[in-house]
Amino acid sequence: MVRSFFTPRYYVCGSFKRRGNLKGCSTHYIKMEQLNEILLNDIKRHAVFAAEDKESFIRHLASLAENEKACENEDNRRELARCNSRKKELDVLAQKIYEDQVFGRITEERYRTLSETYENENIEIRKRIGELTEALSRHKALGGRAREFAELVEQYTDITVMTEEIAHALIDSIVVHDKEMVEGEMIMRVDINYRFVGTLGDENGKDLIAPSIRRRDPKPGK
């Protein structure tokens, strides 16, 4: 929930609070000041880019998504081709066993068994074809979604305070990862999942890092 992001001093992992250390959850947290800073800076960066050159910004969003989804889309296209090919094979097999049953080359019982097997596989294949087609269509529609986000975010070029209203208007969710040591530095990755376009990362599409993470941070309430 975005609504509660702006009142407490700390935001603690909700899964850990509910379930403890089950399923690998840890007691990680982020300060309000850190979260507000990263949100303000990132929103303002996108807003200024969109306001200065909207078409370039839209192309930038599309290129980030293309880089991220390129391998996934290629895998989906290959799998879709395999599914369509198998569906044609199943249609041929279904017709063949029907003719074999009509002309007495296989028993009625054998026909029913094979027919049920092919039909069940056909149902799964059609379901998967629908899922893959939808996934590829979502990616193809990215340009329209990127434009919607650009038009939405460009009005926030002068924001100085992060509010619930701004968060609700622009953000679907925020994921704060546990602290980790990278090249001797303690960092915390933050994923901002924006409306229409999802997680964008920094200007190069890399992970956003929460500011001012100290090596030994006191726990909440200490």
Backbone as JSON, one array per atom type, in Angstrom:
{
  "sequence": "MVRSFFTPRYYVCGSFKRRGNLKGCSTHYIKMEQLNEILLNDIKRHAVFAAEDKESFIRHLASLAENEKACENEDNRRELARCNSRKKELDVLAQKIYEDQVFGRITEERYRTLSETYENENIEIRKRIGELTEALSRHKALGGRAREFAELVEQYTDITVMTEEIAHALIDSIVVHDKEMVEGEMIMRVDINYRFVGTLGDENGKDLIAPSIRRRDPKPGK",
  "N": [[0.84, -1.2, 0.0], [0.62, 2.17, -0.9], [-0.3, 4.25, 0.58], [0.5, 4.39, 3.29], [3.12, 5.26, 3.25], [4.14, 7.68, 4.12], [4.05, 8.48, 6.77], [5.25, 6.98, 9.07], [8.56, 6.72, 10.68], [10.12, 4.68, 9.78], [9.95, 2.04, 7.34], [9.07, -1.16, 7.51], [9.66, -4.52, 6.4], [6.7, -5.94, 5.32], [5.96, -8.63, 5.03], [7.71, -9.9, 6.77], [6.85, -8.88, 9.19], [4.33, -10.04, 9.36], [4.8, -12.82, 9.08], [7.21, -13.45, 10.25], [10.48, -14.9, 10.06], [9.83, -16.75, 8.1], [9.9, -18.43, 4.94], [12.21, -17.19, 4.05], [12.07, -14.45, 4.62], [13.33, -11.33, 5.82], [14.22, -9.02, 8.45], [14.3, -6.44, 7.14], [14.42, -2.9, 6.44], [13.54, 0.53, 5.59], [14.35, 3.99, 5.79], [12.08, 6.75, 6.18], [13.0, 9.2, 5.13], [14.9, 8.35, 3.28], [13.33, 6.9, 1.43], [11.51, 8.87, 0.55], [13.31, 10.65, -0.66], [14.42, 9.16, -2.81], [12.11, 8.67, -4.31], [11.18, 11.29, -4.92], [13.37, 12.33, -6.42], [13.48, 10.53, -8.56], [10.94, 10.7, -9.78], [10.9, 13.4, -10.47], [13.03, 13.47, -12.29], [12.03, 11.91, -14.43], [9.81, 13.49, -15.05], [10.9, 15.97, -15.9], [12.36, 15.16, -18.15], [10.23, 14.23, -19.77], [8.76, 16.61, -20.08], [10.56, 18.27, -21.42], [11.21, 16.94, -23.83], [9.04, 15.12, -25.11], [8.62, 13.09, -27.04], [11.14, 11.92, -27.34], [11.46, 10.97, -24.77], [9.43, 9.03, -24.66], [10.4, 7.24, -26.57], [12.69, 6.49, -25.22], [11.61, 5.13, -22.98], [10.43, 3.01, -24.32], [12.69, 1.76, -25.38], [14.02, 0.87, -23.09], [12.2, -1.01, -22.13], [12.22, -2.73, -24.29], [14.84, -3.72, -24.26], [14.8, -5.1, -21.83], [12.79, -6.96, -22.26], [13.44, -8.33, -24.54], [14.68, -10.93, -24.81], [12.79, -12.49, -23.49], [10.52, -12.07, -25.11], [11.39, -13.18, -27.51], [11.65, -15.85, -26.74], [8.96, -16.35, -26.17], [7.82, -16.04, -28.72], [9.01, -18.17, -30.1], [8.03, -20.34, -28.61], [5.31, -20.0, -29.07], [5.18, -20.54, -31.8], [5.86, -23.25, -31.75], [3.69, -24.27, -30.31], [1.52, -23.69, -32.02], [2.23, -25.29, -34.18], [2.1, -27.85, -33.0], [-0.61, -27.91, -32.39], [-1.77, -28.1, -34.93], [-0.79, -30.62, -35.63], [-2.16, -32.2, -33.75], [-4.79, -31.89, -34.63], [-4.65, -33.25, -37.04], [-3.99, -35.83, -36.12], [-6.27, -36.4, -34.6], [-8.21, -36.56, -36.61], [-7.2, -38.75, -38.02], [-7.34, -40.95, -36.18], [-10.07, -41.06, -35.93], [-10.89, -41.86, -38.51], [-9.56, -44.34, -38.53], [-11.0, -45.66, -36.58], [-13.56, -45.72, -37.72], [-13.14, -47.34, -39.96], [-12.48, -49.67, -38.77], [-9.85, -50.17, -37.98], [-8.82, -49.67, -35.49], [-9.92, -50.35, -32.13], [-13.07, -49.44, -30.54], [-12.71, -48.73, -27.88], [-9.96, -48.12, -27.82], [-9.97, -45.94, -29.52], [-11.51, -44.08, -28.01], [-9.79, -43.66, -25.83], [-7.44, -42.56, -27.05], [-8.6, -40.34, -28.27], [-9.5, -38.82, -26.09], [-7.04, -38.27, -24.89], [-5.73, -36.7, -26.87], [-7.54, -34.56, -27.02], [-7.42, -33.43, -24.45], [-4.75, -32.56, -24.45], [-4.96, -30.74, -26.51], [-6.64, -28.81, -25.4], [-4.96, -27.72, -23.4], [-2.92, -26.75, -25.03], [-4.29, -24.77, -26.53], [-4.95, -23.02, -24.49], [-2.4, -22.19, -23.68], [-1.5, -20.96, -26.02], [-3.2, -18.76, -26.07], [-2.27, -17.39, -23.77], [0.39, -16.77, -24.48], [-0.01, -15.22, -26.79], [-1.37, -13.04, -25.69], [0.63, -12.01, -24.0], [2.58, -11.19, -25.88], [1.07, -9.28, -27.22], [0.68, -7.36, -25.23], [3.25, -6.36, -24.96], [3.59, -5.25, -27.5], [1.84, -3.15, -27.36], [3.16, -1.27, -25.92], [4.04, 1.3, -26.69], [1.76, 3.0, -26.63], [1.16, 2.91, -23.88], [3.48, 3.98, -22.8], [3.28, 6.6, -23.71], [1.01, 7.46, -22.31], [2.04, 7.41, -19.7], [4.07, 9.34, -19.96], [2.6, 11.68, -20.46], [1.27, 11.84, -18.07], [3.27, 12.08, -16.07], [4.69, 14.41, -16.7], [3.64, 16.68, -15.56], [4.72, 17.01, -13.09], [7.14, 18.37, -12.73], [8.04, 20.29, -10.95], [7.82, 19.38, -8.35], [8.32, 19.32, -4.82], [7.72, 18.06, -2.52], [6.87, 14.84, -1.44], [3.79, 13.28, -1.76], [0.82, 11.45, -0.75], [-1.11, 11.64, -2.74], [0.34, 12.12, -5.1], [1.83, 9.77, -5.19], [-0.21, 7.82, -5.5], [-1.17, 8.62, -7.98], [0.92, 8.09, -9.75], [2.26, 5.68, -9.14], [2.23, 2.15, -8.93], [3.27, 0.18, -7.19], [5.87, -0.34, -4.7], [8.96, -1.86, -4.21], [11.18, -2.74, -1.76], [14.33, -3.92, -1.39], [16.37, -6.24, 0.52], [19.28, -5.18, 2.38], [22.52, -5.3, 0.87], [25.92, -6.31, 0.31], [28.03, -4.84, -1.96], [30.87, -4.79, -3.75], [32.28, -3.92, -1.47], [30.62, -1.97, -0.49], [27.67, -1.09, 1.29], [24.49, -1.5, 0.07], [21.08, -0.78, -0.91], [18.59, -1.93, -2.93], [15.88, -0.49, -4.74], [12.77, -0.92, -6.16], [10.68, 0.88, -8.17], [7.54, 0.64, -9.22], [5.99, 1.89, -11.77], [2.86, 3.28, -12.93], [1.41, 2.08, -15.95], [3.97, 1.65, -17.2], [5.66, 0.14, -15.59], [8.63, -1.04, -13.86], [11.37, 1.09, -14.13], [14.01, 1.72, -13.46], [17.24, 3.4, -13.24], [18.62, 6.2, -15.15], [19.94, 4.72, -17.01], [18.6, 2.38, -17.04], [19.35, 0.68, -15.02], [19.39, -0.77, -11.65], [17.69, 1.14, -9.13], [19.15, 2.74, -6.33], [18.85, 3.05, -2.87], [19.44, 6.11, -1.13], [22.27, 7.12, 0.95], [22.93, 4.84, 2.67], [24.02, 3.58, 5.63], [26.8, 1.67, 6.93], [26.45, 0.38, 9.38], [23.46, 0.46, 10.45], [21.08, 1.62, 12.79], [18.5, -0.36, 14.28], [14.88, -0.08, 13.86], [13.45, 2.14, 16.22], [15.6, 2.11, 17.92]],
  "CA": [[0.0, 0.0, 0.0], [1.38, 3.41, -0.95], [-0.91, 5.23, 1.47], [1.18, 4.48, 4.58], [4.54, 5.5, 3.06], [4.6, 9.01, 4.45], [3.85, 8.85, 8.15], [6.21, 6.47, 10.04], [9.97, 7.02, 10.45], [10.7, 3.54, 9.09], [9.04, 1.11, 6.7], [9.62, -2.49, 7.74], [9.11, -5.56, 5.53], [5.39, -6.38, 5.78], [5.93, -10.09, 5.11], [8.41, -10.3, 7.99], [5.98, -8.54, 10.34], [3.22, -10.99, 9.41], [5.18, -14.23, 9.13], [8.53, -13.68, 10.81], [11.5, -15.24, 9.07], [9.4, -17.82, 7.22], [10.08, -18.25, 3.5], [13.37, -16.36, 3.76], [11.86, -13.03, 4.9], [14.26, -10.77, 6.8], [13.7, -7.82, 9.08], [14.89, -5.26, 6.52], [13.59, -1.7, 6.53], [14.1, 1.73, 4.96], [13.91, 5.21, 6.45], [11.16, 7.6, 5.44], [13.77, 10.19, 4.39], [15.52, 7.68, 2.13], [12.31, 6.57, 0.45], [11.01, 10.12, -0.04], [14.34, 11.21, -1.53], [14.54, 8.42, -4.05], [10.89, 8.88, -5.07], [11.16, 12.66, -5.46], [14.38, 12.49, -7.46], [13.18, 9.73, -9.75], [9.76, 11.27, -10.44], [11.27, 14.68, -11.08], [13.86, 13.16, -13.45], [11.13, 11.5, -15.52], [8.93, 14.62, -15.4], [11.67, 16.95, -16.67], [12.63, 14.55, -19.46], [8.98, 14.22, -20.54], [8.36, 17.98, -20.4], [11.5, 18.86, -22.36], [11.14, 16.27, -25.14], [8.15, 13.99, -24.83], [8.8, 11.99, -27.99], [12.39, 11.23, -26.98], [11.2, 10.24, -23.53], [8.64, 7.85, -25.01], [11.32, 6.29, -27.22], [13.57, 5.99, -24.16], [10.86, 4.13, -22.23], [10.26, 1.84, -25.18], [13.97, 1.07, -25.52], [14.27, 0.17, -21.83], [11.34, -2.19, -22.1], [12.67, -3.64, -25.35], [16.05, -4.4, -23.77], [14.43, -5.99, -20.74], [11.86, -8.0, -22.7], [13.83, -8.89, -25.83], [14.87, -12.38, -24.71], [11.5, -13.09, -23.13], [9.64, -12.03, -26.28], [11.87, -14.16, -28.48], [11.25, -17.16, -26.22], [7.51, -16.47, -26.35], [7.52, -16.25, -30.15], [9.4, -19.55, -30.45], [7.09, -21.26, -27.99], [4.03, -19.86, -29.77], [5.29, -21.28, -33.07], [5.79, -24.69, -31.43], [2.31, -24.59, -29.9], [0.67, -23.69, -33.22], [2.59, -26.48, -34.96], [1.56, -29.02, -32.32], [-2.06, -27.88, -32.52], [-2.07, -28.65, -36.26], [-0.54, -32.06, -35.56], [-3.24, -32.82, -32.99], [-5.97, -31.93, -35.5], [-4.42, -34.34, -38.01], [-4.08, -37.09, -35.38], [-7.68, -36.63, -34.23], [-8.89, -37.0, -37.82], [-6.69, -40.07, -38.4], [-7.89, -42.01, -35.33], [-11.49, -41.17, -36.25], [-10.99, -42.7, -39.69], [-9.15, -45.7, -38.14], [-12.11, -46.27, -35.83], [-14.66, -45.94, -38.67], [-12.82, -48.45, -40.84], [-12.18, -50.86, -37.97], [-8.43, -50.43, -37.79], [-8.62, -49.65, -34.05], [-11.16, -50.63, -31.4], [-13.78, -48.29, -29.99], [-12.07, -48.36, -26.61], [-8.7, -47.46, -28.15], [-10.33, -44.64, -30.08], [-11.91, -43.18, -26.93], [-8.6, -43.33, -25.04], [-6.61, -41.63, -27.82], [-9.34, -39.11, -28.5], [-9.46, -38.05, -24.85], [-5.67, -37.79, -24.7], [-5.48, -35.6, -27.8], [-8.4, -33.42, -26.68], [-6.86, -32.79, -23.25], [-3.56, -31.82, -24.85], [-5.41, -29.61, -27.33], [-7.15, -27.78, -24.48], [-3.8, -27.07, -22.79], [-2.23, -26.01, -26.08], [-5.07, -23.56, -26.84], [-4.8, -22.12, -23.35], [-1.05, -21.61, -23.72], [-1.46, -20.05, -27.17], [-3.85, -17.53, -25.63], [-1.39, -16.69, -22.84], [1.53, -16.23, -25.22], [-0.51, -14.15, -27.67], [-1.65, -11.88, -24.84], [1.91, -11.45, -23.55], [3.18, -10.49, -27.01], [0.24, -8.11, -27.51], [0.97, -6.34, -24.21], [4.53, -5.72, -25.3], [3.39, -4.46, -28.72], [1.07, -1.95, -27.0], [3.95, -0.46, -25.01], [4.11, 2.69, -27.12], [0.61, 3.73, -26.11], [1.27, 3.03, -22.44], [4.57, 4.91, -22.52], [2.75, 7.95, -23.94], [0.14, 7.77, -21.18], [2.87, 7.74, -18.55], [4.75, 10.6, -20.23], [1.64, 12.77, -20.28], [0.91, 11.9, -16.66], [4.37, 12.47, -15.2], [5.3, 15.69, -17.04], [3.1, 17.77, -14.75], [5.35, 17.01, -11.76], [8.53, 18.84, -12.85], [8.42, 21.21, -9.86], [7.45, 18.86, -7.03], [9.33, 19.39, -3.76], [7.26, 17.23, -1.4], [6.2, 13.62, -1.87], [2.5, 13.14, -1.09], [0.04, 10.27, -1.09], [-1.82, 11.88, -3.99], [1.3, 11.92, -6.18], [2.14, 8.34, -5.21], [-1.36, 7.11, -6.07], [-1.32, 9.0, -9.38], [2.02, 7.64, -10.59], [2.93, 4.44, -8.73], [1.44, 0.96, -8.58], [3.84, -0.46, -6.0], [7.3, -0.13, -4.45], [9.6, -3.02, -3.58], [12.46, -2.42, -1.13], [15.08, -5.16, -1.2], [17.25, -6.3, 1.69], [20.62, -4.63, 2.16], [23.52, -6.26, 0.38], [27.26, -5.75, 0.14], [28.49, -4.89, -3.35], [32.18, -4.18, -3.89], [32.64, -3.27, -0.22], [29.65, -0.92, -0.13], [26.35, -1.56, 1.65], [23.47, -0.84, -0.74], [19.7, -1.3, -0.85], [17.91, -1.7, -4.19], [14.48, -0.1, -4.64], [12.03, -0.99, -7.43], [9.47, 1.7, -8.25], [6.71, 0.1, -10.29], [5.13, 2.99, -12.21], [1.67, 2.98, -13.73], [1.54, 1.95, -17.4], [5.28, 1.25, -17.75], [6.37, -0.77, -14.7], [9.89, -0.63, -13.24], [12.22, 1.71, -15.15], [15.4, 1.84, -13.05], [17.82, 4.74, -13.37], [18.64, 6.71, -16.53], [20.48, 3.68, -17.87], [17.81, 1.17, -16.87], [19.9, -0.14, -13.96], [18.64, -0.7, -10.4], [17.75, 2.31, -8.27], [19.77, 2.45, -5.04], [18.43, 3.99, -1.82], [20.57, 6.99, -0.77], [22.81, 7.25, 2.3], [22.86, 3.63, 3.49], [25.19, 3.43, 6.49], [27.24, 0.28, 7.08], [25.78, -0.15, 10.57], [22.27, 1.28, 10.67], [20.32, 1.15, 13.94], [17.17, -0.93, 13.99], [13.79, 0.84, 14.22], [13.17, 2.32, 17.64], [16.84, 2.15, 18.7]],
  "C": [[0.87, 1.25, 0.0], [0.94, 4.36, 0.14], [-0.1, 5.44, 2.74], [2.64, 4.89, 4.45], [5.03, 6.81, 3.69], [4.36, 9.43, 5.89], [4.87, 8.28, 9.12], [7.63, 6.89, 9.71], [10.62, 5.92, 9.64], [9.59, 2.76, 8.41], [9.68, -0.26, 6.75], [8.93, -3.48, 6.82], [7.8, -6.1, 6.09], [5.3, -7.89, 5.92], [6.61, -10.56, 6.38], [7.54, -10.01, 9.22], [4.85, -9.54, 10.49], [3.66, -12.41, 9.68], [6.53, -14.5, 9.76], [9.51, -14.04, 9.72], [11.14, -16.45, 8.23], [9.66, -17.43, 5.77], [11.19, -17.25, 3.18], [13.19, -14.88, 4.01], [12.87, -12.57, 5.95], [13.69, -9.46, 7.34], [14.32, -6.55, 8.47], [13.89, -4.1, 6.51], [14.28, -0.56, 5.81], [13.54, 2.95, 5.69], [12.97, 6.0, 5.54], [11.93, 8.6, 4.57], [14.4, 9.57, 3.15], [14.5, 7.41, 1.03], [11.77, 7.83, -0.23], [12.02, 10.71, -1.02], [14.42, 10.49, -2.86], [13.3, 8.58, -4.93], [10.86, 10.27, -5.71], [12.14, 12.81, -6.62], [14.01, 11.74, -8.73], [11.98, 10.29, -10.5], [10.12, 12.57, -11.14], [12.14, 14.45, -12.33], [13.0, 12.78, -14.65], [10.28, 12.68, -16.0], [9.67, 15.64, -16.26], [11.97, 16.42, -18.07], [11.39, 14.61, -20.34], [8.58, 15.62, -20.97], [9.28, 18.6, -21.46], [11.41, 18.25, -23.76], [10.34, 14.99, -24.98], [8.4, 12.81, -25.76], [10.09, 11.22, -27.7], [12.21, 10.42, -25.71], [10.43, 8.96, -23.8], [9.52, 6.8, -25.68], [12.27, 5.68, -26.2], [12.87, 4.9, -23.35], [10.72, 2.84, -23.04], [11.55, 1.05, -25.3], [14.33, 0.3, -24.26], [13.46, -1.12, -21.77], [11.79, -3.22, -23.13], [13.9, -4.42, -24.9], [15.7, -5.45, -22.73], [13.64, -7.19, -21.26], [12.32, -8.73, -23.96], [13.95, -10.41, -25.78], [13.55, -13.08, -24.4], [10.57, -13.14, -24.33], [10.07, -13.05, -27.33], [11.5, -15.57, -28.04], [9.75, -17.39, -26.42], [7.14, -16.73, -27.81], [7.87, -17.67, -30.58], [8.42, -20.56, -29.88], [5.73, -21.2, -28.68], [4.05, -20.62, -31.1], [5.2, -22.78, -32.82], [4.37, -25.11, -31.07], [1.38, -24.65, -31.12], [0.95, -24.91, -34.09], [2.0, -27.74, -34.33], [0.05, -29.07, -32.42], [-2.49, -28.45, -33.88], [-1.87, -30.16, -36.28], [-1.67, -32.79, -34.84], [-4.52, -32.91, -33.83], [-5.85, -33.07, -36.51], [-4.57, -35.7, -37.32], [-5.52, -37.43, -35.02], [-8.46, -37.13, -35.44], [-8.48, -38.43, -38.2], [-7.31, -41.18, -37.53], [-9.4, -42.15, -35.55], [-11.7, -42.08, -37.47], [-10.61, -44.15, -39.38], [-10.28, -46.42, -37.41], [-13.27, -46.6, -36.78], [-14.4, -47.18, -39.52], [-12.32, -49.69, -40.08], [-10.72, -51.16, -37.76], [-8.02, -50.34, -36.32], [-9.96, -49.87, -33.37], [-11.79, -49.33, -30.91], [-13.13, -47.8, -28.72], [-10.76, -47.61, -26.86], [-8.96, -46.06, -28.72], [-10.68, -43.65, -28.98], [-10.71, -42.73, -26.11], [-7.73, -42.29, -25.76], [-7.3, -40.29, -28.02], [-9.32, -38.22, -27.26], [-8.07, -37.46, -24.6], [-5.38, -36.59, -25.59], [-6.3, -34.36, -27.45], [-7.87, -32.68, -25.47], [-5.61, -31.98, -23.6], [-3.95, -30.59, -25.67], [-5.93, -28.47, -26.47], [-6.0, -27.0, -23.86], [-3.05, -26.23, -23.82], [-2.97, -24.7, -26.4], [-4.95, -22.54, -25.72], [-3.45, -21.42, -23.38], [-0.9, -20.65, -24.89], [-2.09, -18.7, -26.8], [-2.96, -16.71, -24.72], [-0.22, -16.03, -23.57], [1.12, -15.08, -26.14], [-0.78, -12.88, -26.88], [-0.36, -11.2, -24.39], [2.58, -10.66, -24.67], [2.39, -9.23, -27.37], [0.49, -6.99, -26.51], [2.25, -5.61, -24.54], [4.36, -4.81, -26.52], [2.68, -3.14, -28.41], [1.86, -1.0, -26.11], [3.98, 1.0, -25.4], [2.98, 3.53, -26.58], [0.7, 3.92, -24.61], [2.37, 4.0, -22.05], [4.1, 6.35, -22.71], [1.84, 8.37, -22.79], [0.96, 8.16, -19.96], [3.57, 9.07, -18.75], [3.82, 11.78, -19.99], [1.24, 12.94, -18.82], [2.03, 12.5, -15.83], [4.89, 13.88, -15.48], [4.78, 16.86, -16.21], [3.78, 17.9, -13.39], [6.79, 17.49, -11.8], [8.97, 19.66, -11.64], [8.08, 20.67, -8.47], [8.62, 18.96, -6.06], [8.97, 18.51, -2.57], [6.54, 16.01, -1.97], [4.91, 13.44, -1.07], [1.83, 11.84, -1.51], [-0.64, 10.43, -2.44], [-0.9, 11.64, -5.19], [1.62, 10.44, -6.32], [1.02, 7.55, -5.87], [-1.49, 7.4, -7.57], [-0.29, 8.31, -10.27], [2.48, 6.2, -10.34], [1.93, 3.34, -8.42], [1.95, 0.31, -7.32], [5.32, -0.11, -5.89], [7.84, -1.35, -3.73], [10.96, -2.57, -3.06], [13.17, -3.73, -0.81], [15.93, -5.09, 0.07], [18.59, -5.65, 1.35], [21.56, -5.72, 1.69], [24.85, -5.55, 0.2], [27.7, -5.95, -1.3], [29.79, -4.1, -3.44], [32.54, -3.35, -2.66], [31.69, -2.19, 0.25], [28.29, -1.54, 0.19], [25.3, -0.78, 0.85], [22.1, -1.48, -0.5], [19.0, -0.93, -2.15], [16.43, -1.4, -3.95], [13.85, -0.16, -6.03], [10.77, -0.14, -7.33], [8.68, 1.22, -9.46], [5.68, 1.16, -10.7], [3.91, 2.49, -12.98], [2.02, 2.96, -15.22], [2.86, 1.33, -17.87], [6.09, 0.34, -16.83], [7.65, -0.18, -14.14], [10.85, -0.13, -14.31], [13.69, 1.73, -14.76], [15.9, 3.26, -13.21], [17.86, 5.15, -14.85], [19.21, 5.7, -17.53], [19.71, 2.36, -17.76], [18.33, 0.25, -15.79], [19.12, 0.07, -12.66], [18.79, 0.65, -9.72], [18.3, 1.9, -6.9], [19.32, 3.5, -4.04], [19.63, 4.82, -1.38], [20.99, 6.81, 0.68], [22.58, 6.03, 3.17], [24.15, 3.54, 4.3], [25.52, 1.96, 6.68], [26.58, -0.37, 8.28], [24.63, 0.78, 10.92], [21.53, 0.77, 11.88], [18.99, 0.6, 13.53], [16.09, 0.06, 14.41], [13.57, 0.9, 15.72], [14.39, 2.38, 18.51], [17.41, 3.54, 18.73]]
}
